[in-house]
Amino acid sequence: MVCYLYPGAMTKLSSKLAMELKPSAKVISNTFEIPSWTPTVIQNLEDVMCPQIFHYKMKTAVTSIHQVIDILYTTIC
């Protein structure tokens, strides 16, 4: 999945991705980080319009209601 969204949209999208993507899925974000996620790689580019690319890899699938609550709480707060 490739994203190029402003930070507010990334916050909303992060919970949807966490709940719906498979554990092996990869997410690449252009310019903006996904809040509360830790990138596996950060590429620094020599481009003023696109200074960084953030790479993420899903580690585990959401399997319980507690994980869903944690994801939603992180998104809201």
Summary of the structure (lengths in Angstrom):
residues: 77
radius of gyration: 12.8
end to end distance: 24.8
largest distance: 42.5
contacts: 191
relative contact order: 0.24
helix: 34%
strand: 22%
